[in-house]
Amino acid sequence: MTEPLPNSPPEVAAPSPEAERFFASAISRMMHFVLILGAVFTAIAAWRYGWILAVGYAAGALMSYFSFRSLNQAVQSLASRIVDSHRAESGFSLIHGFFLRYLLAGAAAYVIFTSSPQAFKGFMFGLCTPVAAMLTEAGVEAYSALRRGY
């Protein structure tokens, strides 16, 4: 019998195709969670704090959803450009989309801030919705890992 070398890394089993499909769909699940949690938290904010804060929260959640989606597309485009050097998409369009996303978020925040401080508070909380979606996704993945043995 051969013994492993003292400093060799442990052998890791290859993931099953089912596990690869599950983890590959994490981004799309997180985008769905942003929409679902945004709707749930908007309803809770309307019930607890009033419709002005709820409208601000909904605007922030929608802005965060579109920002998350465009960030995902930008990362996919950048990865494709790195892997496939013959791709026609320019680096300028990637940078342009990155700054345009922050410019739109800043403009929306300015308009909401000048119109209603309470709506601005809701908007800022709405921008944090992807964090709640990521925590939800982490819970789903932990449950699946324990339940299915991934």
N, C-alpha and C positions, 0 to 999 in steps of 0.2 A: 504494500500500500504506500502511496506517495503522500507525504505530508505537505500542506501548503507552506509556502515561504513565509517567514515571519512578517514581512512588510507588504505582502501582496493584498490587493483589495479583495473583499469578499465577492463571491460569485452572485450575480443577481439574475433571477429568472426573467425572461422576456415577458412583457405584459400580453394578456390575451387580446384578441381582436375586439372583443366586447368592451374591455377596459379602455382600449385606445379610442374607440368610438365615443365612449362616455366622456372621457377627458377632453377629446377634441371638440365636443359641443359645449364646453364650459362658457365660452364667450357668448354664444347665442342664448344660453340659459341666463347669464348675467344681464343681458339686454332685456330679456323678458322680465326678470326680477325687478329691474329699474322701473319698468312701466307698471307692473303690478304693485310694487311697494309705493310708487309715486301716487297711484290712485287711492290706495288704502290710507296712506299718510295724509293725503289731501282731504279725504273724508273726515279723518280724525281731527285735523287742524280746523276744518270748518265747524265741526261739532264743538270743539273745545275752545277755540280762539276767535272764531268768526270768519266770515267769508273773505275779508280783505287779506288776512294772513294766508288763507287757503289758496287764494288766487296767486299770491306771490310764491307760495310753495309749489303750486302746479307749474308755474312758469320756470322756476328753478329746476324742477324735476325734468321737465321737457328739454330745457337747455342742456342739462347734464346728460340726458339720453342721447341727444344729437351730437354732443361733444364726444361722448364715449364711442358712439358709432363711427364718427369721422376719425377719431384717433385709431380705432381698430382698422379702418380702411387704410389709413396712412401707414400704419405699421406693416400691414399686409403688402402694400405697394412697395415700401422700402425693402422688405424682405425679398420680394419678387425681383426688384431691381438689383439687389446684391447677388442673388442666385443666378438670374438671367441678365447678363450684361448687355444683351442686344435689345432690351426692352425700350420702347419708344418714350415712355414717360420721363419727363425731365425732373431734375431735382428742384427746380424753381417751383413747380406745381405742388410738390410735397411741402416745401417751406411756406408757400403762399397759403395753402389750406390750414397749416398749423397756426399761422398768425391770424388768419381770418376767423378762426374759431374763437380765439381769445379776444379779438376786437368785437365780435358780436356779443360775447358774454359781458364784456365791459360796457358796451352800449346799452344792453338790456338792464344791467345793474344800475347804470346811471339814471336811466329813465324811471325805473322803479324806485330808486332812492329819492329822486326829486319829487315823485308823486306821493309816496306814502312810506314813512319809516317802518310801519308795521308790515306792509307788503314786502319791503326790502328784507326784513328779518326772515320772513317766510321764504323769500327767494334764496337767501344765503343757506338756509337749512335744506332747501330743495336741491341745491348744488351738491349736497353731501349724500344724496340718494344712492349713487353708485357704491359708496362705502358700505351701506346697508345691504346692497345687492351682492357685493363681494363676500360679506360675512355670511349671508344666506347661502351663497354658493359653497363657501367653505364648510358650512354645516351639512349641506347635501353631499358633498364629496366625502366628508368624514363618516356620515351615516352609510353611504354606499361602500366605503372601504371596510367598515366594520361588518356590514350586513352581507355583502357579496364577496368579501375577501380580496379586494383589489389591492 
